[in-house]
């Protein structure tokens, strides 16, 4: 066969796994190409042959025909033709017992971001105890492949070994002391930290001592938040901090929900001087020097720095600014999983339900190596924003199967039950979240949800306890303090505790802390004479107070109360009904709408429609008076059958109230006697007449 046929045969043999025939053909082909008087061979065929040669013999190195030098010759031919690819270098680089350092430096000159070549070079450097170069290799590998979490433990081992190597030196140069402190902070090895803190020859700066002290403190088995805050305020905050030591504290404060302290730490972090090195300009001679200098700043830590800034502004709901910090981090490492998770969570908060960008970003983060528990929580947030509460609960349950509950996961679990209207079940995870020793950025969100749950469960005592906790979190100088007091005004109004509401609302009004949305409640309390109009001077209610384009429950509630005061029952009822559609207190607002319509006999059809809504959507809010008035509407509009049915419903639901006095029983009997008479039911009419006569005996 000719050479072209030989190459085709080799390729087919590999495909058919006929390795014996393949090996013989490769040996013959190699000898053919390397004879002194070889005939001309097409370069394409020669390249194909040597590529197959490298693939085969890097796989079967136990073969008697394996010759490393011949494999390198094959690579050289590919280089000569400019046909070498990263795959060939990686296959040969996998033969670490045969490759020398020069091979890896040559290979990295061509392919500086190859994981296999970086690891091979790092192994060679570790063998000759050039730990700084090996560390730089792994740092670069992680910056290119941040999902390669298996490298992190290896990196830690190298840093520990390098630290011990430096400590064993008789004389340490200033730059070596800086490196030693840096690695001691990163690895948190207590013996190394103690040696440094107690070693006079190191002549540590105050900043370095602070950094070592932080690393030592955060690695302890037990953690005291108040002690940590005290050390921060009295000692650690007095100097700038490296990115690593700063991130340790940021981690602690963020996990405990101390966002203000977290941002204070971020502001003290100082980056090292940047060394701009373009990987595309890397030369073979510069490989070792590059990886020594590369270690000056860990890109992982730079990503964490910007990620925490993004998280801070996310929790402040400054979402556009948060995304800007995400984009800065993505410049450092384009597709880092933690940054993608943060980006996905921010996009979730900005969610357009028809846009799946947020979910796609979260899935991409998982694909790039984000931890499964963190991914599950962020996707739970996504479905929470969509209102898919069954999915939220399923994801949180999966999260709890992998790790212990956190304030965030318990908040989401409570939110899931709350969203499904299961307020009693929501209490357990929410109360558990409040009882966790560790704080979290979601603590106030948990508190808000608890207050609302207690409110809907009519547990006034627990509601007030939750409200008092929230007030304790904010000084009177903070707007959140007054927002909470204004929320209490609404709570009292919706609980119909009008006298208590009046006392509180007057206090807020007098010190100019009453919210604009609650002014309508103040007007109502004056109009209903819970407050003395002579003591509270308010302008007259006119159309000018009406919100022209109402959007929120506050807008609709205000309009409903203003229309009420102006005597426009229809518009007041419509606004109350709209408020009901935006409130969890649907029954309260539908009832208000219902009563407004009863003041205008021409609105009886609207009254009856509202009563049907109440029966279907908020039956617990229907009281005796409302049902009584329903039968009254039917009776006055000569609707005998529904009037009859409605009175029967009234006595079945409220038997004691309906028949509490002889006069009530007599009234019931005479109404039903008239209804049955109109319906032509003589026997029932006669029965109700006898009932009336047995109760009502005129003197």
C-alpha positions in Angstrom: 0.0 0.0 0.0 1.2 3.6 -0.6 1.8 6.1 2.3 -1.6 7.7 1.9 -3.3 4.3 2.2 -1.1 3.5 5.2 -2.4 6.6 7.0 -6.0 5.7 6.2 -5.4 2.2 7.5 -3.9 3.5 10.8 -6.8 5.8 11.4 -9.3 3.0 10.7 -7.4 0.6 12.9 -7.6 3.1 15.8 -11.3 3.5 15.2 -11.8 -0.3 15.1 -9.6 -0.7 18.2 -7.3 -3.0 16.2 -4.3 -1.7 18.2 -1.9 -4.5 17.2 -2.3 -3.8 13.5 -2.2 -0.1 14.2 1.1 -0.3 16.1 2.8 -2.3 13.4 1.7 0.1 10.8 2.9 3.1 12.8 6.4 1.5 13.3 6.6 0.8 9.6 5.4 4.3 8.7 8.0 5.9 11.1 10.8 3.9 9.6 9.6 4.8 6.1 9.6 8.6 6.9 13.0 8.6 8.6 15.0 6.6 6.0 17.8 8.6 4.4 16.5 8.4 0.9 12.8 8.6 1.6 10.6 9.6 -1.3 8.6 12.8 -1.3 5.5 12.6 0.9 2.7 15.0 0.9 2.9 17.3 4.0 -0.7 16.8 4.8 -0.2 13.0 4.9 2.9 13.4 7.0 1.2 15.7 9.5 -1.7 13.2 9.8 0.7 10.3 10.4 2.6 12.0 13.1 -0.5 13.2 14.8 -1.8 9.6 14.9 1.7 8.5 16.1 1.5 10.8 19.1 -2.1 9.8 20.0 -1.2 6.1 19.9 2.1 6.0 21.8 1.2 8.5 24.5 -1.6 6.1 25.3 0.3 2.9 25.1 3.6 3.8 26.8 4.0 0.2 27.9 4.6 -1.0 24.4 8.0 -2.3 23.4 7.9 0.1 20.5 7.4 3.2 22.7 10.2 5.7 22.4 9.8 9.1 24.0 12.4 10.7 21.7 10.5 9.5 18.6 7.3 11.0 20.1 9.1 14.4 20.5 10.4 14.1 17.0 6.8 13.6 15.8 5.9 16.8 17.7 8.8 18.7 16.1 7.6 17.8 12.6 4.1 19.1 13.5 5.8 22.3 14.8 7.8 22.6 11.6 4.6 22.5 9.5 2.8 24.8 11.9 0.3 22.1 12.5 0.9 21.5 16.2 -2.1 21.8 18.5 -2.6 22.0 22.2 -3.9 18.4 22.2 -0.5 17.0 21.1 1.4 19.0 23.8 -1.1 17.9 26.5 -0.8 14.2 25.5 2.9 14.3 25.7 2.8 16.5 28.8 0.8 13.7 30.5 4.0 11.6 30.4 5.5 13.5 33.3 8.1 10.8 34.1 9.6 11.4 30.7 9.1 15.1 30.2 11.7 17.6 31.4 11.1 21.1 32.6 12.2 22.5 29.3 9.3 20.7 27.5 6.7 22.3 29.7 8.2 25.8 29.3 8.2 25.3 25.6 4.6 24.0 25.6 3.4 26.9 27.8 5.0 29.3 25.5 2.5 28.2 22.9 -0.5 27.3 25.2 -0.3 29.2 28.5 -3.8 28.4 29.6 -3.7 24.7 29.2 -4.8 23.0 32.4 -2.9 19.8 31.7 0.4 21.7 30.9 0.0 24.0 33.9 -0.4 21.0 36.2 2.5 19.2 34.7 4.8 22.2 35.1 3.6 22.8 38.6 4.4 19.1 39.5 7.9 19.6 38.1 8.5 22.8 40.0 7.2 21.1 43.2 9.7 18.2 42.7 12.6 20.7 42.7 11.0 22.7 45.6 10.3 25.8 43.5 7.0 26.2 45.3 6.5 29.8 44.3 6.4 28.9 40.6 4.1 25.9 41.3 1.8 28.2 43.3 1.7 30.7 40.4 0.8 27.9 38.0 -2.2 26.8 40.0 -3.3 30.4 40.6 -3.4 30.9 36.8 -5.2 27.6 36.3 -7.9 28.6 38.7 -8.3 32.0 37.1 -8.9 30.3 33.8 -10.8 27.4 35.2 -12.5 28.7 38.4 -14.7 25.5 38.5 -11.5 23.4 39.1 -12.2 23.2 42.9 -10.0 20.1 43.2 -6.9 22.4 42.8 -7.6 24.4 45.9 -6.5 21.8 48.4 -3.4 21.2 46.3 -2.7 25.0 46.3 -3.1 25.1 50.1 -0.5 22.3 50.4 2.0 24.2 48.2 1.5 27.4 50.2 2.1 25.6 53.5 5.2 23.9 52.1 6.5 27.2 50.8 5.8 28.9 54.1 7.8 26.3 56.0 10.6 26.5 53.4 10.9 30.2 54.0 10.7 29.9 57.8 13.7 27.5 57.7 15.9 30.1 56.0 18.5 31.8 58.2 18.0 35.2 56.6 14.7 36.4 55.2 14.6 39.3 52.7 11.8 41.9 53.1 9.9 40.5 50.0 10.1 37.0 51.4 8.6 38.2 54.7 5.7 39.7 52.8 5.2 36.4 50.9 5.4 34.4 54.2 2.8 36.6 55.9 0.6 36.4 52.8 0.7 32.6 52.8 0.3 32.3 56.6 -2.8 34.4 56.3 -4.1 32.3 53.4 -3.4 28.9 54.9 -4.2 29.8 58.5 -1.7 27.3 59.9 -1.4 28.2 63.5 2.2 27.1 64.0 3.3 29.3 61.1 1.3 32.3 62.4 2.7 31.8 65.9 6.3 31.6 64.6 5.8 34.9 62.7 4.1 36.8 65.5 6.7 35.7 68.0 9.8 35.9 65.7 11.8 39.1 66.3 13.8 38.7 63.0 10.6 39.3 60.9 10.1 42.9 62.0 6.4 42.8 61.1 4.4 46.0 60.4 1.2 46.8 62.3 -0.8 45.9 59.2 0.9 42.5 58.9 0.3 41.8 62.6 -3.4 42.7 62.2 -3.7 40.4 59.1 -2.1 37.4 61.0 -4.3 38.1 64.0 -7.5 38.1 61.8 -6.5 34.8 60.1 -5.8 33.3 63.5 -9.1 34.5 65.0 -11.4 33.5 62.1 -10.0 30.0 62.0 -11.0 29.2 65.6 -13.5 26.5 66.3 -15.8 28.9 68.1 -16.8 32.4 66.9 -18.1 35.3 69.0 -19.6 38.0 66.8 -19.6 40.7 69.5 -15.9 40.0 70.2 -15.2 40.1 66.5 -16.9 43.5 66.2 -15.0 44.8 69.2 -11.6 43.7 67.8 -12.5 45.2 64.4 -13.5 48.6 65.9 -10.6 48.8 68.4 -7.7 47.2 66.6 -8.1 45.8 63.1 -9.7 48.8 61.5 -6.7 51.0 62.4 -4.7 49.8 59.4 -5.3 48.9 55.8 -5.8 45.2 55.1 -4.7 42.8 52.4 -7.5 41.3 50.2 -7.2 37.9 51.9 -7.5 39.1 55.5 -10.1 41.6 54.6 -12.2 38.9 52.8 -12.0 36.8 56.0 -13.7 39.5 58.0 -16.1 40.3 55.1 -17.2 36.6 55.1 -17.8 36.7 58.8 -19.8 39.9 58.9 -21.8 39.0 55.7 -22.8 35.6 57.1 -24.0 37.3 60.3 -26.0 39.9 58.4 -23.7 42.8 59.5 -23.7 44.6 56.2 -22.6 48.0 57.5 -19.5 46.4 59.1 -18.9 44.4 56.0 -18.8 47.5 53.9 -16.4 49.2 56.4 -14.0 46.3 56.0 -14.2 46.4 52.2 -13.2 50.1 52.3 -10.0 49.2 54.2 -8.8 46.6 51.7 -5.7 47.6 49.8 -4.7 45.9 46.5 -1.1 45.2 45.8 0.6 47.0 43.0 -0.6 45.6 39.7 1.9 43.9 37.4 0.4 44.0 33.9 1.4 40.9 32.0 -0.3 40.0 28.7 -0.4 36.2 28.4 -0.3 36.6 24.6 3.2 38.1 24.9 4.6 35.3 27.1 7.9 33.9 25.9 9.6 30.6 26.8 12.4 32.3 28.7 9.9 34.2 30.8 7.6 31.4 31.9 9.2 30.8 35.3 9.6 34.5 36.1 6.0 35.1 35.1 4.5 32.5 37.5 6.7 33.9 40.3 5.3 37.4 39.8 1.7 36.2 39.0 1.2 35.3 42.5 1.3 38.9 43.6 -2.5 39.2 43.6 -4.9 36.3 43.7 -7.6 36.8 41.1 -9.9 34.7 43.2 -9.7 37.2 46.0 -10.2 40.1 43.7 -13.3 38.4 42.4 -14.5 37.9 46.0 -13.9 41.6 46.7 -16.1 42.8 43.9 -18.6 40.1 44.5 -19.2 41.2 48.1 -19.5 44.8 46.9 -22.2 43.6 44.5 -24.0 41.7 47.2 -23.9 44.7 49.5 -25.7 46.9 47.0 -28.0 44.1 46.1 -29.2 44.0 49.7 -29.6 47.8 49.6 -31.8 47.3 46.4 -29.3 49.4 44.4 -29.5 46.8 41.7 -27.9 48.7 38.8 -24.9 49.6 40.9 -24.7 46.0 42.1 -24.5 44.8 38.4 -21.7 47.3 37.7 -19.6 45.5 40.4 -20.5 42.2 38.9 -19.2 43.4 35.5 -15.9 44.6 37.1 -15.5 41.1 38.6 -16.2 39.5 35.3 -13.3 41.4 33.7 -11.0 39.8 36.3 -12.5 36.3 35.8 -15.1 36.2 33.0 -17.2 33.2 34.1 -16.5 32.7 37.8 -19.3 30.6 39.3 -19.8 32.8 42.4 -20.1 35.9 40.3 -22.6 34.2 38.0 -24.7 33.3 41.0 -24.6 36.8 42.2 -25.5 38.1 38.8 -28.4 35.7 38.5 -29.7 36.7 41.9 -29.6 40.4 41.0 -31.3 39.7 37.7 -33.9 37.7 39.6 -34.7 40.8 41.7 -35.0 42.8 38.5 -37.1 40.1 37.0 -39.4 40.4 34.0 -41.5 37.1 34.2 -41.1 36.7 30.4 -37.4 37.0 30.5 -35.5 33.8 31.5 -32.0 35.5 31.5 -31.8 35.2 35.3 -32.5 31.4 35.3 -30.1 30.9 32.4 -27.4 32.7 34.3 -28.0 30.6 37.4 -27.9 27.4 35.4 -24.6 28.6 33.8 -23.2 29.2 37.3 -24.0 25.6 38.2 -22.4 24.4 35.0 -19.3 26.4 35.8 -18.9 24.9 39.3 -21.1 26.8 41.7 -21.8 24.8 44.8 -25.1 22.9 44.6 -26.6 24.2 47.9 -25.9 27.9 46.9 -27.4 27.2 43.4 -30.5 25.6 45.0 -31.1 28.7 47.1 -30.7 31.2 44.3 -33.1 29.2 42.1 -35.5 29.2 45.0 -35.3 33.0 45.1 -36.1 33.0 41.3 -39.2 30.9 41.7 -40.2 33.0 44.7 -40.2 36.1 42.5 -42.4 34.2 40.0 -44.8 33.2 42.8 -44.2 29.5 42.2 -44.2 28.6 45.9 -44.5 24.9 45.6 -41.2 25.0 43.6 -39.7 27.2 46.3 -40.5 24.7 49.0 -39.2 21.8 47.0 -35.9 23.5 46.3 -35.4 24.5 50.0 -36.2 21.0 51.1 -33.4 19.8 48.7 -31.1 22.4 50.1 -31.8 21.2 53.7 -30.9 17.6 52.5 -27.4 18.8 51.7 -26.7 21.2 54.5 -27.9 22.8 57.7 -30.7 25.4 57.6 -29.6 29.0 57.4 -31.4 32.3 58.0 -31.8 32.6 54.2 -33.1 29.1 53.6 -35.6 29.3 56.5 -36.8 32.7 55.2 -37.5 31.1 51.8 -39.2 28.2 53.4 -41.4 30.5 55.4 -42.0 32.6 52.3 -43.1 29.5 50.4 -45.7 28.6 53.0 -46.8 32.2 53.4 -47.3 32.5 49.6 -49.5 29.5 49.7 -51.6 31.1 52.5 -50.4 28.5 55.0 -49.6 31.1 57.7 -49.5 28.7 60.6 -46.9 26.5 58.8 -44.9 29.5 57.9 -44.3 30.3 61.6 -42.0 27.3 62.3 -39.2 28.1 59.8 -39.6 31.9 60.4 -39.4 31.6 64.2 -36.5 29.1 63.8 -34.7 31.7 61.6 -35.1 34.4 64.3 -33.8 32.0 67.0 -30.6 31.1 65.1 -27.5 32.2 67.0 -26.0 33.5 63.7 -27.6 36.5 62.2 -28.1 36.8 58.4 -28.9 39.6 55.9 -32.4 38.1 55.8 -33.2 38.6 59.5 -35.3 41.8 58.9 -37.1 40.1 56.0 -37.9 37.2 58.3 -39.1 39.7 60.9 -41.4 41.4 58.3 -42.9 38.1 57.3 -43.4 37.1 60.9 -45.2 40.4 61.7 -47.5 39.9 58.7 -48.2 36.2 59.6 -49.0 37.1 63.2 -51.3 39.8 61.9 -53.2 37.4 59.6 -53.4 34.8 62.4 -54.8 37.5 64.7 -52.0 37.0 67.2 -51.8 40.6 68.4 -49.3 39.9 71.2 -46.8 38.1 68.9 -47.3 40.8 66.3 -46.4 43.5 68.8 -43.3 41.5 70.0 -42.1 41.3 66.4 -42.8 44.9 65.8 -40.9 45.9 69.0 -37.9 43.8 67.8 -37.9 45.7 64.5 -38.1 49.1 66.2 -35.1 48.0 68.3 -33.1 47.4 65.1 -33.4 51.1 64.0 -32.5 54.2 65.9 -35.1 57.0 65.7 -32.8 58.8 63.3 -33.3 56.1 60.8 -36.3 56.3 58.4 -36.9 52.5 58.9 -37.9 53.3 62.5 -40.7 55.5 61.4 -41.7 53.2 58.6 -42.3 50.5 61.2 -44.4 52.8 63.4 -46.5 53.8 60.3 -46.9 50.0 59.5 -48.3 49.7 63.1 -50.9 52.4 62.2 -52.1 50.3 59.3 -52.2 47.2 61.4 -54.4 48.9 64.0 -56.6 50.3 61.3 -57.1 46.9 59.7 -57.7 45.3 63.1 -60.4 47.9 63.7 -58.6 49.0 66.8 -59.5 52.6 66.0 -59.0 54.2 69.4 -55.5 52.8 69.7 -54.8 53.8 66.1 -56.0 57.3 66.8 -53.5 57.7 69.8 -50.6 56.5 67.7 -51.5 58.5 64.6 -51.8 61.7 66.5 -48.3 61.2 67.9 -46.8 60.7 64.5 -48.7 63.6 63.0 -47.5 66.0 65.7 -43.8 65.2 65.0 -44.2 65.2 61.2 -43.4 61.5 60.9 -46.8 60.4 59.6 -46.4 58.8 56.1 -48.2 60.4 53.2 -50.1 57.2 52.6 -51.4 57.2 56.2 -52.8 60.7 56.1 -56.1 59.4 54.7 -56.5 57.2 57.8 -56.0 60.3 60.0 -58.7 62.1 58.0 -61.0 59.1 58.5 -60.5 58.9 62.2 -61.3 62.6 62.5 -64.4 62.2 60.3 -65.6 59.2 62.3 -65.0 61.2 65.5 -62.3 59.0 67.0 -60.4 62.2 67.1 -61.6 65.7 68.0 -61.6 67.9 64.9 -61.0 70.9 67.1 -57.7 69.5 68.3 -56.6 68.2 64.9 -56.8 70.9 62.3 -57.0 69.4 58.8 -57.8 70.9 55.5 -61.2 70.0 54.0 -61.2 66.8 51.9 -61.5 67.7 48.2 -60.9 66.0 44.8 -57.3 67.4 45.0 -56.4 64.7 47.5 -57.4 61.9 45.2 -54.6 59.9 43.7 -55.2 60.2 40.0 -53.3 57.1 38.8 -53.5 54.7 41.8 -51.1 51.8 41.6 -50.6 50.5 45.2 -52.8 49.4 48.0 -51.9 52.6 49.8 -53.1 54.7 46.9 -56.5 52.8 46.7 -57.0 52.8 50.4 -56.4 56.6 50.5 -58.9 57.2 47.7 -61.4 54.9 49.3 -61.3 56.9 52.5 -61.3 60.3 50.8 -64.3 59.3 48.6 -66.0 58.0 51.8 -65.6 61.3 53.6 -66.8 63.2 50.5 -69.9 61.0 50.4 -69.2 59.2 47.1 -70.1 55.7 48.1 -69.7 54.1 44.7 -66.2 55.4 44.1 -65.3 54.6 47.7 -66.5 51.0 47.3 -64.6 50.6 44.0 -61.4 51.8 45.6 -61.8 49.5 48.6 -62.4 46.6 46.3 -59.2 47.4 44.3 -57.3 47.6 47.6 -58.6 44.2 48.4 -57.1 42.8 45.3 -53.6 44.0 46.4 -53.9 43.0 50.1 -53.6 39.8 52.1 -56.3 41.4 54.2 -58.8 40.9 51.4 -61.7 40.3 53.7 -61.3 43.6 55.5 -61.3 45.7 52.4 -64.1 43.8 50.7 -66.2 44.3 53.8 -65.4 48.0 53.7 -66.5 48.1 50.0 -69.7 46.2 50.8 -70.7 48.6 53.6 -70.1 51.6 51.4 -72.6 50.2 48.8 -75.3 49.6 51.4 -75.5 53.4 52.0 -77.0 53.8 48.5 -80.0 51.6 47.7 -79.4 52.0 43.9 -76.1 50.0 44.4 -77.8 46.9 45.7 -76.6 44.7 42.8 -73.0 45.8 43.5 -73.6 45.0 47.2 -74.8 41.5 46.4 -71.8 40.9 44.0 -69.4 42.0 46.8 -71.1 39.6 49.2 -70.5 36.8 46.7 -66.8 37.7 46.6 -66.6 37.6 50.3 -68.2 34.2 50.5 -65.8 32.8 47.8 -62.6 34.6 48.9 -62.8 35.7 52.5 -65.7 34.0 54.2 -64.2 34.4 57.7 -64.6 38.2 57.3 -68.4 37.9 57.1 -70.2 38.8 60.3 -73.8 38.8 61.5 -74.6 42.4 60.5 -73.3 41.8 56.9 -75.4 38.7 56.4 -78.4 40.4 58.0 -78.0 43.3 55.6 -77.8 40.9 52.6 -81.3 39.5 53.4 -82.5 43.0 54.0 -81.3 44.0 50.4 -83.2 41.0 48.9 -86.3 41.8 51.0 -86.4 45.5 50.1 -86.0 44.7 46.4 -88.8 42.2 46.5 -86.6 39.2 45.8 -88.5 36.7 47.9 -86.6 33.5 47.2 -83.1 34.8 47.8 -84.4 36.8 50.8 -85.9 33.6 52.2 -82.7 31.6 51.6 -80.5 34.4 53.0 -82.5 34.6 56.3 -82.2 30.8 56.6 -78.4 31.1 56.1 -78.3 33.8 58.7 -80.0 31.8 61.4 -77.8 28.7 60.6 -74.6 30.6 60.9 -75.6 32.9 63.8 -78.4 31.1 65.6 -77.8 32.7 69.0 -77.5 36.3 67.7 -80.5 35.9 65.3 -82.8 34.6 68.0 -81.3 36.3 71.0 -84.5 38.1 72.0 -88.2 37.7 71.5 -88.2 40.7 69.3 -85.5 39.2 67.1 -87.4 35.9 66.8 -90.6 37.8 66.0 -88.8 39.9 63.3 -87.3 36.7 61.8 -90.7 35.0 61.7 -92.6 37.9 60.2 -90.0 38.4 57.5 -90.1 34.7 56.5 -93.9 34.7 56.7 -93.9 37.5 54.1 -91.3 35.8 51.9 -93.2 32.5 51.9 -96.4 34.2 51.2 -94.9 35.9 48.1 -93.6 32.5 47.0 -97.1 30.9 47.4 -95.9 28.4 50.0 -99.0 28.4 52.3 -97.8 25.7 54.7 -94.5 27.5 55.4 -96.4 30.9 55.6 -98.8 29.4 58.2 -95.9 27.9 60.2 -94.0 31.3 60.4 -97.3 33.1 61.3 -97.8 30.7 64.2 -94.1 31.3 65.3 -94.7 35.0 65.2 -97.9 34.8 67.2 -96.3 32.5 69.8 -93.5 35.0 70.4 -95.4 38.3 69.9 -98.6 38.7 71.9 -99.7 42.3 71.8 -101.4 43.5 75.0 
